[in-house]
Amino acid sequence: MEDLTANNTINARAVKVISEFEQFKDWESKYKYLIALGKQLPDLDLQYKTDAFKVKGCQSQVWLVPRFEDGLVKFSADSDASITKGIVALLVTIYSNSPAHEILSFKPDFIDKIGLRQHLSMSRANGLTSMFKQILYYAMAFKAQV
């Protein structure tokens, strides 16, 4: 698995993710890939595993830590559940290292193109929505600072 955050745009990273998921024929393989993505996330320092960075609306614990460096929004993340950690890793892969305006204008149709939403339980689908909303919230906050 390569580092997809090196691609220049959110759209380019989303296209790459879609092609990665298309390699798998069944959802068991796609779940294994998601779990592997989660395992690639760097460990999140305990100082960030606080309520301030916890994503509300997730059944599992999910922490999403934003930074704004050199005009780009960057994210670190973690979760206490393997599939949820894979989901947040997928979002970080696509949205991190992007300008705030690009995050805010990008339509997340890659989620439906890879079939993720329809293969998640209701609580995980709600968690995915909460993670996405938190990413947008941080992007709006950083855009307002510029």
N, C-alpha and C positions, 0 to 999 in steps of 0.2 A: 504494500500500500504506500503510495507516494504522498508527499506533503502537498495537498491541493491549495493551500493558502498562498503558494508562490504565484499562482495564476493572477493576472492583473485585475480582473473584474469579478463581481459577484456572479454575473451571468456566465462567465467562462468557468467558474468553479461549479456552478449549478449544472451546467452541461456535462462537465467531467463526472460529477456525482451520479447523474442520470445514467451515463454510459457505464460507470462502475456497477451500478445496481442491475443494469440490463444483462450483465454477465451471468447473473444467478437465475436459475430457472424456477426455483421454489422459494417460499417464504422462510423455510427453516434456514436455508443458506443465507438469505438476506438478513435474518436476525443474527446469525453468527457473524456476518460482516459488520453489522451495527455494533455488536458487543466488542469486536476487534477494534473498531474505531474508538470506542470508549476507553479501551485499554491503552490506546496511544496518547490519550490526554496526559500532559504532564501533571504530576501531583500538585494539588492546590494546597498552598500553605494553610495551616490551621487558623492563622489570623484572619483569613477570608471566609472561613466556614462559620459565619455569623448570620443573624437575622437580617442584617443590613444588605447582604448579598443573596439571601435565600429567595428563590422564585416562588411567589405565592401562587397557589392553585395547582400545585403538583402533589400527587399522592406520595411520591418518594421525595427525599430531600434533594434539592438541586440548588447549587450555588453558581451564580453568573457574575463574574467580576469584570467591569469595564475599565479600560484605560484609553486615554486620548494622547497619541504620540505622533508628531510630525504630520498632523492633519488627518490621521487615520484612527478609526475606532478599532480597538483590539479587545478581545475577550479571552478570559481564562474561565474554566468551568470544571465542575465536578458533580457527581451524584453518588448516592449510596446504593443505587440499583443498577445492575449491568445494562439492561436495555435502555433505561432512561439516560444513563451516562453516554451510551452510544448515540441517542437522539440529540443530546446537548452537544456532543462532539461533532455531529453532522452539521448542526447550526453554526457552531463556532468555525468549522472548516469553511463554510460558505460565507458567513458575514464578517469574520474577523479580518483586520487589515484593509478596511474599506472606508472611504469617506462617508460621513454621516448622511449626506444628501443621497448617495447611491443606496445605502441601506433603506432609507425611507421611501425611495421610489421603486425599489425592486419588488415585483410581485412573486410571492413564494410558490409558484405553481409546480416547482420541482417536487414538492411534497406529494402532490397528487400524481405527477408523472412517474415517480418511483413506486407509487401505490402504498406509501407509508400510512397515510391517515386511515384508509379503509382496513388496514391490518393491525391497527392498535385497539386495545380495549378503550372503553369510553374514558376511563380515568387517565390513561396515557395520552389519548387524543386531547383531552382538556389540558394536560400538562404541557404538551407540545405547543398548544395555543398560548398558554401562559409564558412559556419560554420565548416564543416569537414576540409577544407583546412587550416583554421586558427588554429584548434587544431593540425594538423600536423606541421604547421609552428612553433608553440610554442614548440612542442615536439622536433623538430630538433634543435631549439635554445638551449633548456636545455641539450640536448644530447651533443651538441658541448661544453658546459661548463664543462662537467664531465671529 
